[in-house]
Amino acid sequence: VAIHWGVAALFARIKASELIHVLKLLLIERSVLVVGQSSDLVTACACAFLELLKPYEWASNFMPLLPTNMIGFVNSPVPFLIGMVVDSKQDTIDLENDGHVIQARAEGLTIVNLSTRTVRFTTEPEIVETIEGCPTPITQVTSIQKKFKPIFKKSTSLKSFPSFIAGGLSRTELSTIDAIRRVIFEYLKGLAGNIAKNPFGWKSYGKYNDAMDTFDFYPSLFVDSLKKQLQLLTFRLQYLEMMAYSQLFVEFVDVQRRTSLAQSAAKKTIGKMVRDWKRRRSSLCSESSLLDLRTTSSQLLEEF
């Protein structure tokens, strides 16, 4: 249950695009440090990252709370996801500028600062460029995040962990958070390609040892299959480029242009005809009503 609060706290403080980039960094086993001023908040957000990584499971070091006097741990060669609590917002900034942290950022560390609501990405060469270049469902998640922020501002349960435990989540809050999780889950799952789509897709990327009843996964087989797909996409791009410059395609575009303009003009004409007909009908109805009124008045006068 606390995971919902952690996910909500993350999306209330950090841009959706940056959070997805952090998740992609965790997937390639780059370290992440979560810092803030509340142990409840830091712990919940660190755990939320594990939840958002599903269907994958973090296989390295995880410490939701690490004392600040152990800051040297950030230089560990083993990937980690850890949280640290400090006393003030300035302390979080000072932590980012610590010598150990600066060195660790050059080696893959990313810092999620909950107090300043910022992400300091790793300075490891080419990593961020690769992460940002990989297509992500940013538009979809950002749209949900925009809808979520007003909900977060009004909610009392999402302001702190004790109030969350006491009041729980409304149906709207819960459905919005689940929508965020669902979009991210489907995106991350899709990165596994056929392994995630097909229950036995994993068999195509390794060898099964019947005698030992073991399976050896060969990452190179998975990567080669992706390269073949990209090669096909490259050929498709080359072909479409050739087609786009052909006279046949130019004529096709022109036909589409003339057809759409003609249809648009026809719709406008029909619309004008309908409007004119309604006006005439309304005018005729008004004249008929006036005539009926005059006739009725005349009859009444005659009877009188």
C-alpha positions in Angstrom: 0.0 0.0 0.0 2.9 2.4 0.9 4.1 1.9 -2.7 1.2 4.0 -4.0 2.3 6.9 -1.8 5.9 6.6 -2.9 4.9 6.6 -6.6 2.6 9.6 -6.0 5.3 11.5 -4.1 7.8 10.9 -7.0 5.4 12.1 -9.7 4.4 15.1 -7.6 8.0 16.3 -7.4 9.9 15.1 -10.5 9.2 15.5 -14.2 7.8 12.4 -15.8 10.4 12.4 -18.6 13.2 12.5 -16.0 11.7 9.7 -13.9 11.5 7.5 -17.0 15.2 8.3 -17.8 16.1 7.3 -14.2 14.3 4.0 -14.6 16.1 3.3 -17.9 19.4 4.0 -16.1 18.5 1.5 -13.4 17.7 -1.0 -16.1 21.3 -0.8 -17.4 22.5 -1.1 -13.8 23.6 2.5 -13.2 23.5 3.7 -9.6 20.8 6.1 -8.2 20.9 8.1 -5.0 17.6 9.4 -3.6 18.1 12.3 -1.2 15.5 14.3 0.9 14.7 15.7 4.3 12.2 13.1 5.4 13.0 9.4 6.1 9.4 8.4 5.3 9.6 10.2 1.9 13.0 9.0 1.0 12.2 5.4 1.9 8.9 5.4 0.1 10.4 6.9 -3.1 13.4 4.5 -3.1 10.9 1.6 -2.8 8.7 3.1 -5.5 11.6 2.9 -8.0 11.8 -0.8 -7.4 8.0 -1.0 -8.0 8.2 1.0 -11.2 11.0 -1.2 -12.5 8.5 -4.2 -12.8 8.4 -6.6 -14.6 12.2 -6.5 -13.9 13.7 -7.0 -10.4 16.6 -5.0 -9.1 19.4 -7.5 -8.6 22.1 -5.4 -6.9 22.5 -3.4 -3.7 19.4 -1.7 -2.3 19.4 0.4 0.9 16.4 2.7 1.3 18.3 4.6 4.1 22.0 5.0 4.4 23.7 7.3 7.0 25.3 10.4 5.5 28.6 9.5 7.3 28.8 6.6 4.8 28.8 8.9 1.8 31.9 7.1 0.5 29.7 4.2 -0.4 28.6 6.1 -3.5 32.0 5.2 -5.0 31.2 1.5 -4.8 31.9 -0.4 -8.1 28.7 -2.4 -7.6 25.5 -0.8 -8.8 23.2 0.5 -6.0 19.9 2.2 -5.3 20.1 4.0 -2.0 18.4 6.7 0.0 19.9 9.4 2.3 18.2 11.8 4.7 19.6 15.3 5.5 18.4 18.1 7.7 17.7 20.9 5.1 17.4 21.7 1.4 20.8 23.3 1.5 22.3 20.0 2.9 20.9 18.2 -0.2 22.7 20.7 -2.4 25.9 20.3 -0.4 25.6 16.5 -0.7 25.4 16.8 -4.5 28.6 18.8 -4.5 30.5 16.4 -2.2 33.7 15.2 -3.8 32.7 11.5 -3.5 29.4 12.3 -5.3 31.0 14.3 -8.1 33.4 11.4 -8.8 30.6 8.9 -8.6 28.5 10.9 -11.1 31.3 10.6 -13.6 31.1 6.8 -13.2 27.4 6.5 -13.6 25.6 7.8 -10.5 22.4 9.8 -10.8 20.9 11.9 -8.0 17.2 12.3 -7.4 16.8 15.3 -5.0 13.3 15.3 -3.5 13.8 18.6 -1.7 14.9 20.6 -4.7 12.6 18.5 -7.0 15.5 18.0 -9.5 17.5 15.1 -11.1 21.2 15.4 -11.5 22.0 12.9 -14.2 25.3 11.0 -14.5 28.1 12.7 -16.3 29.3 9.4 -17.7 30.1 10.0 -21.4 27.4 9.2 -23.9 25.1 7.5 -21.4 22.5 10.3 -21.0 22.5 10.9 -24.8 21.8 7.2 -25.3 19.0 7.2 -22.7 17.4 10.4 -24.0 17.6 9.1 -27.6 15.8 5.9 -26.8 12.0 6.5 -27.5 9.8 6.7 -24.4 6.1 7.3 -23.8 6.8 10.7 -22.4 3.8 12.5 -23.9 1.4 9.9 -22.4 2.9 9.9 -18.9 3.3 13.7 -18.9 -0.4 14.0 -19.8 -1.3 11.8 -16.8 1.1 13.7 -14.6 -0.6 17.1 -15.5 -4.0 15.6 -14.4 -2.4 14.2 -11.3 -0.8 17.4 -9.9 -4.1 19.2 -9.1 -5.3 16.0 -7.4 -2.1 16.0 -5.3 -2.5 19.6 -4.3 -6.1 19.0 -3.1 -5.4 15.7 -1.4 -4.7 15.5 2.3 -3.8 11.8 2.2 -0.9 12.4 -0.2 0.8 15.3 1.8 2.5 13.0 4.3 2.9 9.3 5.0 1.0 9.4 8.4 -2.0 11.2 6.7 -1.9 8.6 3.9 -2.0 5.8 6.4 -4.9 7.5 8.3 -7.0 8.5 5.3 -6.0 6.2 2.5 -6.5 7.1 -1.2 -9.7 8.2 -3.0 -10.8 6.2 -6.0 -9.6 9.1 -8.3 -6.2 9.2 -6.7 -5.8 5.4 -6.9 -6.9 5.2 -10.5 -4.5 8.0 -11.6 -1.5 6.4 -9.8 -2.4 3.0 -11.3 -2.6 4.6 -14.8 0.9 6.0 -14.4 2.2 2.6 -13.3 0.5 0.8 -16.1 1.9 3.0 -18.8 5.5 2.6 -17.5 5.0 -1.1 -16.9 3.9 -1.7 -20.5 6.8 0.5 -21.9 9.5 -1.3 -19.9 8.0 -4.7 -20.6 8.1 -3.9 -24.3 11.9 -3.3 -24.2 12.2 -7.1 -23.7 10.6 -7.7 -27.1 9.6 -11.3 -27.9 10.8 -12.5 -24.5 8.0 -10.6 -22.9 5.4 -11.1 -25.6 5.7 -14.8 -26.0 5.6 -17.1 -22.8 8.3 -19.2 -24.4 10.1 -16.5 -26.3 13.2 -16.9 -24.1 13.9 -20.2 -25.8 15.1 -18.4 -28.9 17.9 -16.6 -27.1 19.9 -19.4 -25.5 20.4 -23.1 -25.1 18.6 -25.6 -22.8 20.7 -28.3 -21.3 18.4 -31.3 -20.9 20.9 -33.3 -18.9 21.5 -30.5 -16.3 18.0 -29.1 -16.6 19.5 -25.6 -17.0 19.1 -22.8 -19.5 21.9 -20.5 -20.6 20.8 -17.1 -21.9 23.0 -15.6 -24.6 22.5 -11.8 -24.7 24.2 -11.7 -28.1 21.3 -13.7 -29.6 18.8 -11.2 -28.3 20.8 -8.2 -29.5 21.3 -9.8 -33.0 17.6 -10.2 -33.3 17.1 -6.5 -32.5 19.8 -5.6 -35.1 17.9 -7.6 -37.7 14.7 -5.7 -36.9 16.6 -2.4 -37.1 18.1 -3.5 -40.4 14.6 -4.1 -41.8 13.6 -0.7 -40.5 16.6 0.8 -42.3 15.7 -0.8 -45.5 12.1 0.4 -45.1 13.3 3.9 -44.5 15.5 3.8 -47.6 12.7 2.4 -49.7 10.2 5.1 -48.4 12.7 7.8 -49.1 13.0 6.6 -52.8 9.2 6.4 -53.0 8.8 9.9 -51.6 10.8 11.3 -54.5 9.0 9.4 -57.2 6.6 11.2 -59.6 4.0 8.5 -58.7 4.0 9.6 -55.1 4.0 13.3 -55.9 0.8 12.7 -58.0 -0.7 10.6 -55.1 -0.1 13.6 -52.7 -1.7 15.9 -55.2 -4.8 13.7 -55.6 -5.1 13.5 -51.8 -4.9 17.3 -51.7 -7.5 17.9 -54.3 -9.8 15.2 -52.9 -9.6 16.5 -49.3 -10.2 20.2 -50.5 -13.2 19.1 -52.6 -14.7 17.2 -49.7 -14.1 20.1 -47.4 -15.8 22.5 -49.9 -18.7 20.1 -50.3 -19.2 19.9 -46.6 -19.2 23.7 -46.3 -21.8 23.9 -49.2 -24.0 21.3 -47.6 -23.7 23.0 -44.2 -24.7 26.3 -45.8 -27.7 24.7 -47.5 -28.8 23.1 -44.2 -28.5 26.4 -42.4 -30.4 28.3 -45.1 -33.1 25.7 -45.0 -33.5 25.9 -41.3 -33.7 29.7 -41.5 -36.4 29.5 -44.2 -38.3 26.9 -42.2 -38.1 29.0 -39.1 -39.3 32.1 -41.1 -42.2 30.2 -42.6 -43.2 28.8 -39.2 -43.2 32.3 -37.8 -45.3 33.7 -40.7 -47.7 30.8 -40.3 -48.0 31.4 -36.6 -48.6 35.1 -37.2 -51.3 34.3 -39.8 -53.0 31.9 -37.4 -52.9 34.5 -34.7 -54.5 37.1 -37.0 -57.2 34.7 -38.1 -58.0 33.8 -34.6 -58.2 37.4 -33.5 -60.5 38.2 -36.4 -62.8 35.3 -35.5 -63.0 36.5 -31.9 -63.8 40.1 -32.9 -66.6 38.8 -35.2 -68.1 36.7 -32.4 -67.9 39.6 -30.0 
